[in-house]
Each structure stands twice: as structure tokens, then as C-alpha cells.
Amino acid sequence: MNTVLVVEDGLTDMEIISCYLQQAGYSVISATSSQEAQEKIDQNKPDLIFLDVILPGKSGFEICRELKGNPNTSKIPVVFCSTKNSDVDKIWGNMLGADGYLSKPIVREELVGILKQLINK
């Protein structure tokens, strides 16, 4: 079973995303801060990471840049899930190496579609 890490500090969004992932047959681990995310990544090496942009500690953009710059984690697909959904935010996420960008509120079909696209590469 593929494992997905959800890094999200909003409990409602965390529940929604986790529920959609579990219903789609994925194992879900979660983190609510940049520090906790790094610990979970080191312990679990997830198959994909859903990452909020605004987090306690480092921003999702900073986390993504670090992940993509590290040979041990650079191949893990990263998808931003954020209320920051301007074209500039999406371009910035892409420049940092993100593999996708979903705008909140999360639509189940979009989430499942991007999962299938990235995990089955």
C-alpha cells in the first residue's frame, strides 16, 4: 500500500484530505508543522507528500525546496494544497520543484486524479 504524508496545520483540512486518501486506498501519515513533517519523512519515506504552504515553522515552499534539493528525498512527489492559489503561488511552487498544486477547498476528484498521475508514474 502506498503511503502519503499530509502536512497540514488545519484540523478540518487534515481530516478531509486524510479521509479522501484512505477511501482511495492509501495509507496516511500526518504532520502539523515543518519540524514534525521532517521527522515523519525521515522515519517513513512516504510515496507522496501533500503540503500546505502556510505552516508553523518553515513554510511549505521552504520544505519543498529542501526536499527537492536533497538526493534522499528529491524523487518524492510533492503536491501543494493551499488557500494561496494565485498564479504567482502556483508558478513559485512549480519553480521549487512541486509536482502539483491543489487549491482549497480540496475537491476529491482532483486529489485522486493527481494521486494516480504521480504515484503511477
C-alpha positions in Angstrom: 0.0 0.0 0.0 1.3 3.4 -0.9 1.9 5.9 2.0 1.0 9.5 1.7 2.2 12.2 4.2 -0.2 15.1 4.7 1.4 18.2 6.2 -1.4 20.5 7.3 -2.0 22.6 10.4 -5.7 23.0 9.9 -7.6 20.1 11.5 -10.6 20.3 9.2 -8.5 20.2 6.1 -6.3 17.4 7.6 -9.4 15.3 8.2 -10.9 15.9 4.7 -7.6 15.1 2.9 -6.9 12.1 5.0 -10.4 10.8 4.6 -10.2 11.1 0.8 -6.8 9.4 0.7 -7.9 6.5 2.9 -11.1 6.0 0.8 -8.9 5.8 -2.2 -6.8 3.1 -0.6 -3.8 4.9 0.6 -2.1 4.7 4.0 -1.9 8.2 5.6 0.5 9.7 8.0 0.2 13.3 9.1 2.2 16.2 10.4 1.0 19.6 11.6 4.4 21.5 11.5 7.5 21.7 9.4 9.5 20.0 12.2 7.1 17.1 12.6 7.0 16.8 8.8 10.7 16.3 8.6 10.6 13.7 11.3 7.9 11.8 9.6 9.7 12.0 6.2 12.9 10.6 7.8 11.0 7.8 9.6 8.6 6.7 6.9 9.9 7.8 3.4 6.4 8.4 2.0 5.5 7.8 -1.6 3.9 11.3 -2.0 3.6 14.4 0.2 0.6 16.8 0.3 2.0 20.0 1.7 0.2 23.2 2.9 2.0 26.4 2.2 1.4 28.2 5.4 2.7 26.2 8.4 4.2 26.8 11.8 8.0 26.9 11.5 9.1 26.8 7.9 6.7 27.4 5.0 5.6 24.7 2.7 7.7 26.4 0.0 10.8 26.1 2.1 10.1 22.5 2.9 9.6 21.7 -0.8 12.9 23.4 -1.7 14.8 21.4 0.9 13.2 18.1 -0.1 13.9 18.6 -3.8 17.5 19.7 -3.1 18.2 16.5 -1.0 19.2 13.4 -3.0 17.4 11.2 -0.5 14.0 12.9 -0.9 14.2 14.6 -4.3 12.2 11.9 -6.1 9.2 12.0 -3.7 6.4 13.9 -5.4 5.2 17.0 -3.6 1.7 18.5 -4.1 0.8 21.8 -2.5 -2.7 22.1 -1.0 -3.3 25.7 -0.2 -5.7 28.6 0.0 -2.9 30.6 -1.6 -4.0 29.8 -5.1 -2.9 32.8 -7.2 -1.0 32.1 -10.4 2.2 33.5 -8.8 1.9 31.0 -5.9 1.4 28.1 -8.4 4.4 29.3 -10.5 6.5 29.6 -7.4 5.6 26.1 -6.3 6.5 24.8 -9.7 9.8 26.6 -9.7 10.6 25.0 -6.3 10.0 21.5 -7.8 6.5 20.8 -6.7 4.7 18.1 -8.8 1.2 19.6 -8.4 -0.9 22.3 -6.8 -4.4 21.9 -5.5 -6.5 24.8 -4.3 -8.6 24.6 -1.1 -11.2 23.6 -0.6 -9.9 20.3 -1.9 -12.1 18.5 -4.5 -12.0 14.8 -4.1 -11.8 14.0 -7.8 -8.8 16.4 -8.3 -7.0 14.9 -5.3 -7.5 11.3 -6.5 -6.6 12.3 -10.1 -3.3 13.8 -9.1 -2.5 10.9 -6.9 -3.0 8.4 -9.7 -1.0 10.6 -12.1 2.0 10.9 -9.7 2.2 7.6 -7.9 1.7 5.5 -11.1 4.4 7.4 -13.0 
